[in-house]
Amino acid sequence: MEVSASERSEIWKLYELYGYRAVETDDEYMIFSLENVMYPAVDILIFDENTQKHLSKKGEYSEKCYGVHVTMYEGLQSVEEYLFKGFFRVERVAEQLEMNYSRYAEKQMNIYSRDKSEYRYIPIPYTVEANFKSYHDHNSLVDSIFQNMQGDKPVLIIIEAAAGYGKTSTAYELIHQYTTRKPDVRPFFMELAKDRTASNFRYLLLSQMEQQFDILLKNDVVLQNIRQGRIPLIIDGFDELLSADLDNGGVNADFKEVETMLSTISELLTDRSKVVLTTRKTAIFSGESFIDWYYERIDSSFTFDIIRYQLGAPSLHDWLDARRRKAFGERNIGSSIANPVLMGYLRYINDLEFDEIIQDPYLLTDKFFSFMLKREIERQDLPFSVAEQFRILRRLAALFGGFRISSDARKSVKEALLELNRELIDQKAVTKDADSIANTLTNHALLDRKGNENIGFLNDFIFGTLFMHSVVSDDEDMLDYYKETSYPFLEKAIQAAAVADATDRSLFYERLQTFCKLSMSLRFWAGVKLKGAVQGSYRGESFDAGSLYNPVERCHFAEGFGNCITECSFTNIVFKQCHFNFEQIEGCTFINCRFEDCTKDGTTLQCEFYNCTELPDQHFMDYAPETAQEQEYNEDMLRRDILLSFIKVNGHTRRMRMISKLRDDFASRDVKFSFKKTFNSLCTDGCFYCDGDKAYLSAEGQKQLNLLQTNICS
């Protein structure tokens, strides 16, 4: 095989990247040596399978105690694959990743006293969009993600879900798929909840590389193979790096901090790279700043795709058998327990326990914790009752919330347990000393090792429930911790408290207002999740993504004196069995929302609805009749102007627009014809892909624009 000088140069660069140096070259072979190892090695790369010329060189280096490997050259790609598999020990790493997956499965099943062989990844409902355009995918979630990671184009995949709704289990399942279906790759799995050794993402990335890859491999080699797609990068818990000030629940959160992290990631998104981020739901990835950030890169030298998955609540159908589904369906409370931890408990308990729970499902959480805490008394010979264990752990949850930490060093957790519960532990120190008892508590089944030997709570639901109970209890000495607890931790507690009984929900809501610092977004969601109604007045606020549904009674909007909602926007929210008092709702905007079995007082005409849907024959949204004045305006010109606003100044490149901002732009013009009516008409005609507040010009929209411009000009 004839190999050109430029190709030889590329071979040289590849070997140099892995630490080799070229020692000899010939028309028929190239020889590279690796010296910085305990047993030096030589690679002889031959270009002619009929040559014997290299044999003397093989003997020569063998006599010098080099390990000699002879390889037939079959192209640059084969050299890359040979070096990658050898240095990254792909097969051995796959075995290690499978062991990690097995340990994860064992940990999940330990919760329910089941063998790890019974672990199953339960399907999760999801929606997906590619480059901000929604589309339907009938594959399972993991299969869909896996398929989107197989192409030649670089891809950034974002997986968003509420706290405790399957992000980490999905990441582990994705790793499992790679080790079983793509053995020629070496996934790089970063669990940020387990490692916060650096606050800067770039340094954290480099730190994780040094921990997970061979010491002989330079970072440049790892980064090169990430870019080539041989090392898919999976980052679990991206939100762990978001500050409390940044992610405050509003859609206009400051983008600067996350932009730095994303810019580091975008540097890897070249060639065939695949990067996956899991994060709790945040306004960041649906905001205009993120969209602008993406298109600025697409317009320059970057060519990567963004695929965004939003995970829904778990389904009774997927978790429970037919008998148990029917039992919950008859009581019409399935949605209120849509939590993976509780679903898992209901899946694995015996029929007798299940039939007891179904009599009063709002005691489900208490039953789950009682089950776990009773088991700990036997498993670890704990000298504490169920109530005493619960008190110990809820106080630890309050401390974690106050210090805004997901985990801490084992020694620090033990000291905290002693300090927070000194009197109780001293009382039990009969056969064991207090220090030994505290050490045993750090091994509690509701706690978990989080990497670097840190200890944290087993999952977000357990933390959230314990924190909630601390707030509603008489732990008066914990008040300072409640005041310092930030948005992500309070969100977890509100999410967990939504399945508590009515008394605890109501008390938790009242104490949240008194002792915690709540953003307007958290106040809103706390009201509807815990009280079943919007509490207080809101002006100029934005609320994004979620569902409002109370299976016992309708969720009420703006009921009661002073509960006014003015000039607020609601995006991507499902309203189910809600009652709206539009006499106290003024100038609000609903974008991409769905209304199911909703009722109202007053008319919706003073509010605006964009790309919203309702059940057939519901007639929830009112439509203003056309007036003579409106008909005087040239509708074609308005349609053209709206469509043109989706074209960049270069005159041909399509761009994303935020519907709310576009509405404001047209409101500032002297337009007599209804922008709302025209925009919705264009949506009906298929001119836009819409997702929440985002709209993107479709091919049909481009066609309509061209036709309108031709007709108007003529």
Secondary structure, DSSP 8 states (H G I E B T S, - for coil): ----HHHHHHHHHHHHHTT-EEEEE-SSEEEEEE-SSSS-EEEEEES-TT--TTHHHHHHHHHTT-EEEEEE---HHHHHHHHHHHHHTHHHHHHHHHHHHHHHHHHHHHTTT--GGG-------EEEEETTEEE---S-HHHHHHHHTSSSS-EEEEEEE-TTSSHHHHHHHHHHHHHHH-TT---EEEEGGG--S-SSHHHHHHHHHHHHS-TTS-HHHHHHHHHTTSS-EEEE-GGGGS-TTT-SS-TT---HHHHHHHHHHHTT-STT-EEEEEEE--GGGGSHHHHHHHHHHHTTT---EEEEEEE----HHHHS-HHHHHHHHHHT-GGGG--HHHHHHHHHS-HHHHHHHTTSGGGHHHHHHHHHHHHHHHHS--S--HHHHHHHHHHHHHHHHHHT-SEEEHHHHHHHHHHHTHHHHHHH-SSS-HHHHHHHHTT-TTEEE-STTEEEES-HHHHHHHHHHHHHTT-GGGHHHHHH--HHHHHHHHHHHTTS-HHHHHHHHHHHHHHS---HHHHHHHIIIIISB--S-EES-EEEEEEE--SSS-EEES-STT--EES-EEEEEEEESEEEETTSEES-EEES-EEES-EEES-STTSEEES-EE-TT---S------HHHHHS-HHHHHHHHHHTTB-TTSS-B-EEEHHHHHHHHHTS---S-HHHHHHHHHHTT-EEEETTEEEE-HHHHHHHHHHHHHHH-
